[in-house]
């Protein structure tokens, strides 16, 4: 049987996953991966800093989400993963660092007695004690914002003090607008429990192993993980290949690049939404417009190295969050050396400071020197730090985090349907589909590979 040729545009974790699945399938595919950069991995990059291999973007992924762990099991690298040694975190409230409630789920306190007295509205404490029931039943299959759901079930003070800084910080977004169906489906399921959202989460927590890993990373960084994935399909990857345009000729797709052209039966655009929209403008204007409408947030990460004697941080602390109400540039601070044994040499303290939200673009207007100064001022306020760092490194990620708002999955389904109608054989995938995390990106790669196989061969399901 003749081989079907598939061109995957983009060699980030999504594109690599899609290509790996296609090549490992039982189908007779020829796969080419075109990457505009000189290396694979996309936003998962690791480089030397202060003598360590330190990630420039994401430094871990959720253990409980199955897609990434399953993929990494297959390529034989999971046995090398490590988990954080410190699990306690804090939040900046009323001029001091308060411990996050323990136990909690996405910042939602499961035991109101674990919260310092006076922090929460008394009515909200009562809501937690009563199980966190919604004021009205949630129709099955209906999306709702995370903010709407949690303000109803556990109250404004819980949401604004704990949940919004956590989820809003991770996604650099407005949790009042985030799709619960996409970003936190477990909360929708819990809210439909007859005893209430908090009661349901308590039962799940009580039946789980408190020692089981929450996050994984690799001692050599997540860049090393994507390198190992890329090695599985290295013969198919072409770096420094920038795709300029896509057109239709004789029922096949012509992909023009900076070095020539490729003709293919199918094209998978595993790029950021904005890049995919540009390539789709002429062949699927409806899809291009819908992808362009997805809002994105920019973030900046600054890594610092200090002498151990300059900072007094309890070893069980992994970091702290800063709510938007504090008005600081900093959104979160991670104590990298505390979290990860491989980032602690006994002499230096490594920390990573995040800035930027969809509604706070101040970091983008600052020079590198100004950004460092502002964040050091925030560290002085929160940690009492009065020393200069041994080293600092700035990683800016413009328009990196898609904002997945209420109804997102339904909109994506319609977008994919429009694309199939206007440009059959062209597929889209990426972190704007199921979420910005590594497992969600792998899931998107799995599903787009399954869609290609469904159209051009046997239907294999990699989404489980």
C-alpha positions in Angstrom: 0.0 0.0 0.0 1.3 3.5 -0.9 2.6 5.5 2.0 0.5 8.5 3.1 2.7 11.5 3.7 2.1 13.7 6.8 3.9 17.0 7.5 3.9 18.1 11.1 4.6 21.8 11.5 6.2 22.4 14.9 8.5 20.2 17.1 7.3 21.2 20.5 5.9 18.6 22.8 2.6 18.4 20.9 4.1 18.1 17.5 6.7 15.5 18.7 3.9 13.5 20.3 1.7 13.6 17.1 4.7 12.5 14.9 5.7 9.8 17.4 2.2 8.4 17.4 1.9 8.4 13.6 5.2 6.7 13.1 4.5 4.1 15.8 1.0 3.3 14.5 0.3 0.3 12.3 -0.3 2.6 9.3 2.1 3.1 6.4 2.9 6.8 7.1 5.8 8.9 6.0 6.2 11.7 8.5 8.2 14.9 8.3 8.4 17.3 11.2 9.4 20.9 10.3 10.7 23.0 13.1 11.6 26.7 12.6 14.1 26.8 15.5 17.5 25.2 15.6 16.3 22.8 18.3 13.2 20.8 19.2 11.1 21.2 22.4 9.3 24.5 21.9 8.8 26.1 25.3 10.3 23.2 27.1 13.9 24.4 27.3 16.7 23.6 29.8 20.0 25.4 30.0 22.9 26.0 32.4 22.4 28.5 35.2 24.6 29.0 38.2 26.2 25.6 37.6 22.8 23.7 37.4 20.6 22.5 34.5 17.6 24.8 35.1 14.4 24.9 33.1 13.6 28.1 31.3 9.9 27.5 31.2 7.8 24.8 32.9 9.8 22.9 35.4 7.4 20.0 36.2 4.2 18.3 35.1 1.2 16.9 36.9 1.6 13.3 37.9 -2.1 12.5 38.1 -2.9 13.5 34.5 -2.3 10.3 32.5 -1.3 11.4 29.1 2.3 12.6 29.7 3.3 9.9 32.1 2.0 7.2 29.7 4.0 8.6 26.8 7.1 8.9 28.9 6.6 5.3 30.2 6.6 4.2 26.5 9.9 5.9 25.7 11.5 4.5 28.8 12.4 7.7 30.7 9.8 7.7 33.5 12.0 5.6 35.8 14.4 8.6 35.9 11.7 11.1 37.1 11.9 12.7 40.5 9.3 14.5 42.7 9.5 17.6 44.9 10.9 16.9 48.3 9.0 19.9 49.8 5.2 20.2 49.4 4.3 23.1 51.7 3.6 26.5 50.1 2.4 29.9 51.3 0.5 32.9 50.1 1.1 36.6 50.6 -1.8 37.9 52.6 -2.1 41.2 54.6 1.6 41.8 54.6 2.8 38.3 55.6 3.2 34.8 54.3 0.4 32.6 55.3 0.5 28.8 54.7 -1.8 27.5 52.1 -4.6 25.4 53.7 -3.7 21.8 54.1 -5.2 19.7 52.8 -6.5 21.6 49.7 -7.4 20.9 46.1 -6.5 23.7 43.7 -6.4 26.0 46.7 -9.8 25.0 48.0 -9.5 24.3 51.8 -10.9 20.9 52.8 -10.6 21.6 56.5 -11.6 25.1 57.6 -9.7 24.6 60.9 -6.5 24.6 58.9 -7.0 28.3 58.0 -5.7 31.0 60.3 -8.5 32.7 62.2 -10.0 35.8 60.6 -8.8 35.2 57.1 -12.1 34.0 55.7 -15.6 35.4 55.8 -17.5 33.5 58.4 -20.3 32.6 55.9 -17.7 31.1 53.6 -16.2 29.0 56.5 -19.8 27.8 57.1 -20.1 26.8 53.4 -17.0 24.7 53.7 -18.2 23.0 56.9 -21.6 22.2 55.2 -19.8 20.5 52.2 -19.7 23.3 49.7 -23.0 22.7 47.9 -23.9 24.8 44.9 -27.0 27.0 45.3 -28.7 25.2 42.3 -28.1 22.0 40.3 -25.7 22.2 37.5 -27.2 20.9 34.2 -25.1 18.0 32.8 -22.9 19.0 29.9 -23.0 22.7 30.8 -19.8 24.6 31.2 -19.3 27.3 33.8 -16.4 29.5 34.8 -14.3 28.2 37.7 -14.9 31.5 39.5 -18.7 31.3 39.2 -18.7 27.7 40.5 -16.3 28.3 43.4 -17.7 31.6 44.5 -21.1 29.9 44.8 -19.8 26.7 46.5 -17.2 28.0 48.9 -17.5 31.8 48.8 -15.7 34.9 47.5 -13.1 35.0 50.2 -11.9 31.4 49.6 -11.8 32.1 45.9 -10.0 35.4 46.1 -7.5 34.5 48.8 -6.5 31.0 47.7 -7.9 29.7 44.4 -7.4 32.8 42.2 -3.7 33.3 43.1 -3.1 29.5 42.5 -4.9 28.9 39.2 -4.6 32.5 38.1 -0.9 32.4 38.7 -0.3 29.1 36.9 -2.3 30.2 33.9 -1.6 34.0 34.1 -5.3 34.5 33.7 -8.6 35.5 35.2 -10.1 32.5 37.0 -13.5 34.2 36.9 -13.5 33.6 33.1 -11.7 30.2 32.9 -13.7 27.2 31.6 -14.2 24.7 34.4 -15.0 22.0 31.9 -11.6 22.5 30.3 -9.3 23.5 33.1 -10.8 21.8 36.2 -13.4 19.2 35.2 -12.9 17.4 38.5 -14.5 20.4 40.2 -17.7 20.2 38.0 -18.0 16.5 38.9 -17.4 17.2 42.6 -20.0 20.0 42.6 -22.6 17.5 41.4 -22.0 15.2 44.3 -25.1 15.0 46.6 -23.1 16.1 49.6 -21.4 19.0 47.9 -18.1 20.0 46.2 -15.9 20.1 49.3 -17.4 16.9 50.7 -16.7 15.1 47.5 -13.1 16.4 47.3 -12.6 15.3 51.0 -13.6 11.7 50.1 -11.3 11.6 47.2 -8.4 13.0 49.3 -9.1 10.6 52.1 -8.9 7.7 49.7 -5.7 8.8 48.0 -2.1 8.1 49.1 -0.7 11.2 50.7 2.8 10.2 49.7 2.0 9.7 46.0 3.8 12.2 43.7 1.9 15.3 42.7 4.5 16.5 40.2 7.3 14.9 38.2 10.4 16.4 36.6 13.8 15.1 35.3 17.1 15.9 37.1 18.4 17.1 33.7 15.4 19.2 33.1 12.3 18.9 30.9 14.4 19.8 27.9 16.1 16.5 28.3 12.7 14.7 28.3 11.7 16.2 24.9 15.2 15.4 23.5 14.6 11.8 24.4 11.2 11.9 22.7 12.7 13.6 19.6 15.4 10.8 19.5 12.6 8.3 18.8 11.7 10.0 15.5 15.0 11.8 14.8 15.1 10.8 11.1 11.9 12.6 10.5 12.8 16.0 12.1 14.1 18.9 10.1 15.2 21.9 12.1 15.6 25.5 10.9 12.7 24.9 8.5 10.3 27.8 8.6 7.0 27.1 7.0 5.9 30.1 4.9 2.6 29.0 3.3 0.3 26.1 2.7 -1.7 25.7 -0.5 -3.8 23.0 -2.2 -2.7 21.4 -5.5 -4.2 18.3 -7.1 -5.9 17.1 -3.9 -2.6 17.4 -2.0 -1.1 20.0 0.2 2.0 22.0 -0.7 4.0 23.3 2.2 6.4 26.1 1.2 9.4 26.6 3.5 12.5 28.8 3.6 14.4 26.0 1.9 12.0 24.5 -0.6 8.6 22.7 -0.6 6.9 19.5 0.5 3.8 17.8 -0.9 1.7 15.9 1.6 -1.6 14.1 2.0 -2.1 15.7 5.4 -0.7 18.6 7.4 -0.7 18.9 11.2 -0.2 22.4 12.6 1.3 21.9 16.0 2.2 25.5 16.5 0.9 28.3 18.7 -2.6 29.4 17.8 -1.4 32.7 16.3 1.1 31.0 14.0 -1.5 28.4 12.9 -3.9 31.3 12.1 -1.4 33.0 9.8 -0.9 29.8 7.8 -4.6 29.1 7.6 -5.6 32.6 6.4 -6.0 31.6 2.7 -7.0 28.0 3.0 -9.4 28.2 6.0 -10.2 31.8 6.8 -12.9 30.8 9.3 -10.5 28.7 11.3 -7.9 31.4 11.1 -10.3 34.0 12.5 -11.4 31.7 15.3 -7.8 30.9 16.4 -6.9 34.5 16.3 -9.7 35.2 18.7 -8.1 33.1 21.4 -6.6 35.5 23.9 -3.1 34.8 25.2 -1.1 36.1 28.2 2.6 36.9 28.3 4.8 36.0 31.2 8.4 36.6 32.3 10.4 34.2 34.5 13.5 35.4 36.4 15.8 32.9 38.0 18.1 34.1 40.8 21.0 32.5 42.6 21.9 33.7 46.1 24.3 32.6 48.7 22.6 30.4 51.3 23.5 32.9 54.0 21.5 35.6 52.2 18.2 33.8 52.6 16.5 32.1 55.5 13.9 29.7 53.9 12.4 26.7 55.8 13.4 23.5 54.0 9.8 22.3 53.8 8.7 25.4 51.8 8.4 25.0 48.0 7.4 28.7 47.4 4.6 31.2 47.7 1.9 32.9 45.6 1.0 36.5 45.4 -2.6 37.5 44.7 -3.4 40.3 42.3 -4.9 42.3 45.1 -1.3 42.8 46.5 -0.5 44.9 43.5 3.0 43.4 43.1 4.7 42.7 39.8 5.5 39.2 41.1 2.8 36.5 40.8 4.7 33.6 42.4 8.1 32.6 43.8 9.4 29.1 43.6 12.2 27.9 45.9 13.9 25.6 43.3 16.6 24.3 45.6 14.0 23.3 48.2 11.7 21.7 45.7 14.3 19.6 43.9 17.2 17.8 45.5 19.3 18.0 42.3 19.1 21.8 42.5 20.6 22.1 45.9 24.4 22.0 46.2 24.5 23.2 49.8 26.0 26.6 49.0 23.5 28.4 46.8 19.8 29.1 47.0 18.0 29.0 43.6 14.6 30.7 43.2 12.4 31.4 40.2 10.1 34.4 40.2 7.1 34.7 37.8 5.4 37.9 36.6 2.7 38.7 34.1 -1.0 38.1 33.8 -3.5 38.6 31.0 -4.6 41.8 32.8 -1.1 42.8 33.9 1.4 43.5 31.2 3.7 45.8 33.2 6.6 43.3 32.9 6.5 43.7 29.1 7.2 47.4 29.3 10.3 47.0 31.5 13.9 46.5 30.4 15.7 43.5 31.7 17.4 45.6 34.3 14.1 47.2 35.4 12.4 43.8 35.6 15.1 42.4 37.8 15.1 45.5 40.1 11.3 45.4 40.5 11.2 41.7 41.3 14.1 42.1 43.8 12.0 44.8 45.5 9.1 42.4 45.7 11.4 39.8 47.2 12.6 42.4 49.8 9.0 43.0 50.8 8.0 39.4 51.0 11.2 37.7 52.2 13.1 40.5 53.7 15.8 40.0 51.2 18.5 42.7 51.1 21.3 41.0 49.2 22.1 41.1 45.5 22.0 37.8 43.5 25.1 36.0 42.5 23.4 35.5 39.1 20.1 36.2 37.4 18.5 35.0 34.2 15.5 36.3 32.4 13.2 34.2 30.2 10.4 36.1 28.5 7.5 34.2 27.0 5.3 36.5 24.9 1.7 35.4 24.3 2.6 32.0 25.6 -0.5 31.0 27.7 -3.8 30.6 26.0 -6.8 31.8 28.0 -9.4 29.0 27.8 -12.7 30.7 28.7 -16.2 29.3 29.3 -17.4 27.1 26.4 -13.9 26.6 25.1 -14.2 22.9 24.2 -17.4 23.5 22.3 -15.8 26.4 20.4 -12.8 24.2 19.6 -15.0 21.4 18.3 -16.7 23.8 15.9 -13.3 25.3 14.9 -12.0 21.8 14.0 -15.3 21.1 12.1 -14.8 24.3 10.1 -11.3 23.3 9.3 -12.3 19.8 8.1 -14.8 21.4 5.8 -12.7 24.2 4.4 -9.3 22.4 4.3 -9.7 18.6 4.5 -6.5 16.9 5.5 -5.2 19.9 7.6 -5.4 19.4 11.3 -4.6 21.6 14.3 -3.3 20.9 17.8 -1.5 22.6 20.6 -1.7 24.0 24.1 -4.7 26.2 23.2 -6.9 23.0 22.9 -7.0 21.3 26.3 -4.7 23.5 28.4 -1.2 24.8 28.7 0.2 22.0 30.8 2.5 19.2 29.5 -0.1 16.5 29.9 -2.8 18.5 28.1 -0.3 19.2 25.2 0.5 15.5 25.0 -3.2 14.8 24.9 -3.7 17.2 22.0 -0.8 15.4 20.1 -2.5 12.1 20.8 -5.9 13.2 19.6 -4.6 14.9 16.4 -2.7 11.7 15.5 -5.8 9.7 16.1 -7.7 12.0 13.8 -5.1 11.7 11.0 -5.3 7.9 11.4 -9.1 7.9 11.3 -9.1 9.8 8.0 -6.2 8.0 6.3 -6.0 4.6 7.9 -7.2 2.6 10.9 -8.7 4.3 13.9 -6.3 4.0 16.8 -7.1 5.7 20.1 -4.3 7.3 22.0 -6.4 9.7 24.1 -6.9 7.4 27.1 
